[in-house]
Amino acid sequence: MGERSVWERQVAKPDPDVSGYATRIARDWNVKASGVGYVTRFDVDKRFLDSYEVQQAGGQTILEYWIPAEDLDEFNAHIAGLIEVVAEFR
């Protein structure tokens, strides 16, 4: 974390409702499973994300991209800017 990306492109902006969902996952699931949970914020090159469909998860108002594990290296290469930790739960 904290490394700058070389991507200078249009980035996808998160849905403001996602932060509540991310907090619930980090606090309620990740802490139980591993003792700590983080909520992070970062931008991703929109042209890369456009190749994936938005999926409904956890309820009608929660929409997210599902990136297959085999595509994570490419996804990581398209992160624009810094990854910011906005909350930590223990």
BELQUIUR-V277381 format. One record per pair of residues at least 24 apart in sequence whose ideal C-beta (glycine too) atoms are under 10 Angstrom apart, sorted by sequence separation. I is the first residue (numbers start at 1). J is the second residue. D is the distance in whole Angstrom. If there is no record, write none. Layout:
i=I j=J d=D
i=I j=J d=D
This chain:
i=48 j=74 d=7
i=49 j=75 d=9
i=14 j=41 d=7
i=48 j=75 d=7
i=14 j=42 d=9
i=14 j=43 d=8
i=48 j=77 d=8
i=49 j=78 d=8
i=13 j=43 d=7
i=14 j=44 d=9
i=45 j=75 d=9
i=48 j=78 d=4
i=11 j=42 d=9
i=12 j=43 d=7
i=13 j=44 d=10
i=44 j=75 d=7
i=47 j=78 d=8
i=48 j=79 d=10
i=11 j=43 d=4
i=12 j=44 d=5
i=25 j=57 d=10
i=44 j=76 d=9
i=45 j=77 d=9
i=46 j=78 d=9
i=48 j=80 d=10
i=10 j=43 d=9
i=11 j=44 d=6
i=12 j=45 d=8
i=13 j=46 d=9
i=25 j=58 d=8
i=45 j=78 d=4
i=9 j=43 d=9
i=11 j=45 d=6
i=12 j=46 d=4
i=24 j=58 d=8
i=44 j=78 d=5
i=45 j=79 d=8
i=46 j=80 d=9
i=9 j=44 d=9
i=10 j=45 d=7
i=11 j=46 d=6
i=12 j=47 d=9
i=43 j=78 d=9
i=44 j=79 d=6
i=45 j=80 d=6
i=7 j=43 d=9
i=9 j=45 d=5
i=10 j=46 d=5
i=11 j=47 d=10
i=12 j=48 d=9
i=21 j=57 d=8
i=43 j=79 d=7
i=44 j=80 d=6
i=1 j=38 d=10
i=5 j=42 d=9
i=7 j=44 d=9
i=8 j=45 d=10
i=9 j=46 d=7
i=10 j=47 d=7
i=11 j=48 d=10
i=12 j=49 d=5
i=21 j=58 d=6
i=42 j=79 d=5
i=43 j=80 d=4
i=44 j=81 d=10
i=5 j=43 d=9
i=7 j=45 d=5
i=9 j=47 d=7
i=11 j=49 d=9
i=12 j=50 d=8
i=21 j=59 d=8
i=24 j=62 d=10
i=42 j=80 d=8
i=43 j=81 d=6
i=1 j=40 d=8
i=5 j=44 d=10
i=9 j=48 d=8
i=15 j=54 d=9
i=42 j=81 d=7
i=43 j=82 d=9
i=5 j=45 d=9
i=7 j=47 d=10
i=21 j=61 d=9
i=22 j=62 d=10
i=41 j=81 d=10
i=42 j=82 d=7
i=43 j=83 d=9
i=1 j=42 d=9
i=7 j=48 d=9
i=20 j=61 d=10
i=21 j=62 d=5
i=41 j=82 d=9
i=42 j=83 d=4
i=17 j=59 d=10
i=20 j=62 d=9
i=21 j=63 d=10
i=22 j=64 d=9
i=40 j=82 d=10
i=41 j=83 d=8
i=42 j=84 d=7
i=18 j=61 d=10
i=21 j=64 d=8
i=40 j=83 d=5
i=41 j=84 d=5
i=17 j=61 d=6
i=18 j=62 d=7
i=40 j=84 d=6
i=41 j=85 d=8
i=17 j=62 d=7
i=18 j=63 d=8
i=38 j=83 d=10
i=39 j=84 d=9
i=40 j=85 d=6
i=41 j=86 d=5
i=15 j=61 d=9
i=17 j=63 d=9
i=18 j=64 d=7
i=39 j=85 d=7
i=40 j=86 d=7
i=41 j=87 d=10
i=15 j=62 d=9
i=38 j=85 d=6
i=39 j=86 d=5
i=40 j=87 d=9
i=15 j=63 d=6
i=38 j=86 d=8
i=39 j=87 d=4
i=40 j=88 d=10
i=15 j=64 d=9
i=38 j=87 d=7
i=39 j=88 d=8
i=14 j=64 d=10
i=37 j=87 d=8
i=38 j=88 d=6
i=39 j=89 d=8
i=37 j=88 d=7
i=38 j=89 d=8
i=36 j=88 d=7
i=37 j=89 d=4
i=12 j=65 d=8
i=36 j=89 d=7
i=37 j=90 d=8
i=35 j=89 d=10
i=36 j=90 d=5
i=35 j=90 d=7
i=31 j=88 d=10
i=31 j=89 d=5
i=30 j=89 d=7
i=31 j=90 d=6
i=26 j=86 d=10
i=27 j=87 d=8
i=26 j=87 d=7
i=27 j=88 d=10
i=28 j=89 d=9
i=26 j=88 d=8
i=27 j=89 d=4
i=23 j=86 d=9
i=26 j=89 d=5
i=27 j=90 d=10
i=22 j=86 d=9
i=23 j=87 d=6
i=25 j=89 d=10
i=22 j=87 d=8
i=12 j=78 d=10
i=23 j=89 d=8
i=11 j=78 d=9
i=19 j=86 d=8
i=11 j=79 d=9
i=12 j=80 d=9
i=19 j=87 d=9
i=9 j=78 d=8
i=11 j=80 d=5
i=7 j=77 d=8
i=10 j=80 d=9
i=11 j=81 d=8
i=5 j=76 d=9
i=6 j=77 d=9
i=7 j=78 d=6
i=9 j=80 d=6
i=5 j=77 d=8
i=7 j=79 d=7
i=8 j=80 d=8
i=5 j=78 d=8
i=7 j=80 d=5
i=8 j=81 d=9
i=5 j=79 d=5
i=6 j=80 d=9
i=7 j=81 d=8
i=4 j=79 d=10
i=5 j=80 d=5
i=3 j=79 d=9
i=4 j=80 d=9
i=5 j=81 d=6
i=4 j=81 d=7
i=5 j=82 d=8
i=3 j=81 d=10
i=4 j=82 d=6
i=5 j=83 d=9
i=3 j=82 d=8
i=2 j=82 d=6
i=3 j=83 d=8
i=1 j=82 d=7
i=2 j=83 d=7
i=1 j=83 d=5
i=2 j=84 d=9
i=1 j=84 d=8
i=2 j=85 d=10
i=1 j=85 d=7
